[in-house]
Amino acid sequence: MKKLTIGRKALCSSVVLTALLATSAQADYPERPLTLIVPWAAGGGTDATARTIARALEEELGQNVNVVNRTGGSGVVGHTAMINAAPDGYTLGLATVEVNTMHWLGLTDLTHEDFTPIGQINYDPPGIQVAADSPYENLGDLLEAIRSAPQGGFTTSGTGQGGIWHLAFTGFLLDQDIPVDQIVWIPSEGSAPAMTELASGGIQAVSTSVPEARSMIEAGRVKSLAVMAPERLAAFPDIPTTRELVDSTYQVGAWRGIVGPQGMDEEVVATLEAALEAAYQSDTYQDFMSQRGFGTEWRDAEAFGQMMQEMDGVLGEIVEQVGLAN
């Protein structure tokens, strides 16, 4: 009996020591540089956003944050690398809205539930653009033209089939009781080629974020009829909202946020969440986003997780109605 008692004391001491060491390690976090995975190519908007928030995070955490681009599979490769990382807080990811679309399209099995949300740092609503010399003076003109066109007689673009701008625009049509087969979505490699095609008369409308259309708008080749947002964008105050024009509260856009893999320690997540919020509020990040015209929107870990869950349901329904569910 005496031996057993000593054994239990030794076991208890071991457990306590392990807990103390773990607590000490968490208190010292981070002790080395972090890696931030970006699922899209260098030079794009997501990459630029990631590198800017990484610089701001370095100031808060006191450690380097190294950005690594893991591209391929329409975002699948990079997002998969995020969820497969060790849950120690040293490998994070800049997740994008494709988390809410890829699995509905049959590209992957991963969903928002495979991540640990840390904080949302960006949201860009879609704008609706037409050529500067088009006959559509306002959003009402455009919607009437789509309604009255022969089935499939109206061409639109802005991204690939099933991309966020495609789903956002078709979702808006459904919100306006317009059948989605009234339009033909012409897949493009991104907003830039779509805007060029729009200006040359090859297509009739483009859905993409207004910052992505900015250069063409400022060059006078394209005009934005509306933005799907509750309020006008600070960087584009002359563009009315769909709420103003057609009393629509429909909102689906592109988000970006910092995540980690499942199983992260709560104290590490709390440390990262606090550092990320400070980085989000910093001049480094806010000035960059303002200069580029990108939207800034903060949600803490809990609210970010809820948003991903809600958006997943909304986009899943649109994918189903558009006929792209797989």
N, C-alpha and C positions, 0 to 999 in steps of 0.2 A: 504494500500500500504506500509506504514511504517513497519507494522508487517512482511509482506512478505519479505521486504528487510533485516530485521534483521534475519529472518529465513534462507535466502540464505547465509548471512554472516556466520551464525552458521554452516550451512551445509558445506560451503567451508572450514571453520576452521577445522571441523571434518575430512574432506577428507585429508587436508594437514597434520594434526596430524597423521592420520593413515599411510600416505605415509612416514612420517618422522620416525615413529616407525618401519615400515617395513624395511626402509633403514638402520636404526640403527641395527636392528636384523641381517640383511645380513652382515653388516660391522663387527659384532662380531662373525660371523660364523667361525668355529664351537665352540659352547659353552659347548658341552658335547660329550661323546664318540660316535663313529660311529660303525655301524654293517656292515660287509662285508659278503654277502651270497655266498657260494660256492655250485654249483649244483652237485658236485661229492664227493665221500667218502674221509674221512680223510686218509692221508698217501700216496695218489696218487700224480702224477705230478701237477695236477691242484691245489690241496690242498696246496702242498708245495710252489707253485708259489704265491698263494693267501696270505699265511702267511708271505712270505718274502716281498711282496709289501706292506702288511699291516704294517709291522715293519718300512719300509722306509717311509710310509705315516705318521705314528705317529710322526716321527721326523720333518716332514714338517708342519703338522697341529697342533701339540701340544696337541693332544687328543688321547686316546686309540682307536684302530680300532680292534674290536672284530670279529673274523672269526667264522661264523656259517655254518655248513654243512647241507644242505637241499637236501637229495638224493631221488632218485626214479624216475620211469617213463622215464628212459633213458635221464635224464636231465630236464624233463618237470617240476617236482615238484620245483626244485630250481629256474629255470628261471621264473616260474609263481610267486613265492614268491617275486622275484625282481620287477616285474611289478605291483604287488599289494601293494607294500610298499607306505607309505606316501611320497610325492615328496618334502620332506623338506631337503634332502641332508644328512640325518643321517642314511639311509639304502641304501647301494649300493650293487652291485653284481659283481662277476667275471664271466662275460658271456663267453661262449665258442662257437666254430664253429657250435655246434648243433643248435644254433639259426637259422642257414641257412639251416638246413635239417629237423628238427622235423615236421614242418608244411607240407612240401612236402610229408613226409612219412605218414601223417595222424595221428600223435601222439598228436597234439595240434593245436589250431588256432593262437597262438601267433607267431609274426614275429619280425624282427628287428625294425619295425616301432613302436612297443610297448615300446621301450626303449629310454632313453636319453643317447646318447653316450658321454663318458668323455675322454677316451683315450685307444688306443691299446698298449699292452705292450709285446706281444709275437707272434711269428709265427714260426711254425715248418713244414718244407716241408717233404713229405714222402720219405723214402728210399726204395729201392727194394733189398730185401735180399734173398739169397739162402743158402743151406747147404754148408759147407766148402768143402765137397767131391762131390758136384754136378758136372755134366758135363758142366755146363754153366760157361765159363771163363769170359764172358763179357755180357753187356746188349744186344748186337746184337745176341749172341747165344740164350739168353733167349727168345727174341721176335720171333726169327725164330722157336724155339721149340713150342711156343704158336700158331703161325700161322699154322704150319704143323701138329699140334696135331688133333686127331679126335674131332669133336664138343663136348665140355664139357669134354675133356680128360686131361685137365691141372688143377691141384688143387692149390688154393691160399687161404691165410687167413691173419689175422692181427687184426680183430675186428669183431663186430657183423654185420649182414646183414644191409646195409644202413648206416653204420658208416663211418666216414670221410675217413679212410684209404681204405675202400672198394670203396667208390665213387671216391677217388683220383686215385686209380689204374685203375678202369674201364674207367675213363675219359681219362687217359693216353693211354690206349689201343685204344680208339676211335680216339684220336689224331694221333695214328700211323696206322689208317685204319684197325684195327683188331677188328672183331666182338666180342662183350662182351660175347656171348654165347660160345666162344672158351674156356673159363675158368669156373670152378665151384668154387664159393666162399664158403669156409667152415667157418661158423660163429664160433667165439671164444669169450671168456669173456674178452679178451684184448690181448695185445702184448705178455705178458710173456708165457701163454699157447701156443700161436701160434708159438713162437720161439722154444719152447721145441718140439713141433710136427714137425717143420721144421728140426731141428737138428736130429731127430730120423728117418726121411725119410717118415713121414706120409703125408706130403704135399710138393709141389715143389717150392713154392715161398711165401714170406710174404711181404706185404706192411705195413710199420709202420714208425714212426719217427726213425731216426738213434740213438738218445739218448736212446730210448726204447730197441734198439738192442745191445747197447754198451757192456753189460756184456758178451753176447754170442759171439760177434765179438772178444773181447779181450781174451776170453777163447779159441778161435780158432775153434769154432764149427759152426760158421756162417760167411759168407762174404757178404758185401754190394756191389752190382754192380753199383749202381748209386743213386743219390739224385735228386729229381725234384726241382731244384733251379737254379736261374740265375748264381750263383757263388758257388764255393766250400765252405762248412761250415768250419769256423775257427777251430772248435773243431775236425773236421774230414777231414783234408786237403788231405788225400790220396784217398778219394772217389770222383770219377768224377761226373759231372753233366750230366743230360739228354741233356742239350743244347750242351755240348761238344761232346757227343757220337752220338746223332741222330738229332742234330740241331733242337731241340724242344723247343719252348718257353712256352709250357703248364705248368701252375703252379696252383695247388690246394693243400692247406695244412690246418693245424689246427691253428686257432688263439685264443687268449685270450685277453680280454679287460675289463676295468672297465665301468660299466653302472649304470644308475639309472632308476627309473620309468619315465613315461611321466609327463610333467607339472612342471618340476623343474625350479626354478628361474634362470635366465641367469647369475646373479652375483655369485650365489652359484656354478653353473656349471663352471664358469670361475675360481673361487677360487680352485675348485677341480682339474680342468684341469692343472693349473699351479703347484699345489702341486704334482700331479701325474707325471708330466714330470720331476720334480726335483727328486722324488722318483725313477723313472725309471733310471735316470742318476746316481743315488747314487752307491757307492761301495757296500752297503748292497745288492742291487738287482743285479747289474751287476756281482759281484763276484759269487753270488749263481748260477745265470743262466749259467755262464761260466763253473763253476765246474761241473754242471750237464749236460752240453752240450746242454741245451735248447737254442732255437733261441730268440734273442731280436730284436724287431721291434717296433718303435714308430710311432703312428699316433695321431694327435690331434683330438679333438672332431669332427670337421667337416670332416676331412679326414677319420676318423674311421667310421663315418656314411656312407660315400660314399663307402668305402670298403665293408661294410656289405651289402649294396644294390647291388653292383656289384657281390659279391660272391653268393648272394641269387639267382640271375638269372643263374649263371654258374652251381651251384649245383642242382637247380631245373631242368635244362635241362638234367643233367646226371641222376638224379633220374628217369626222364621220359624215357630216352633211355634204362636204365637198367631194366625198367619194375616194379619199386617199388612205383611209384606215387599212392597216395591214397587220 
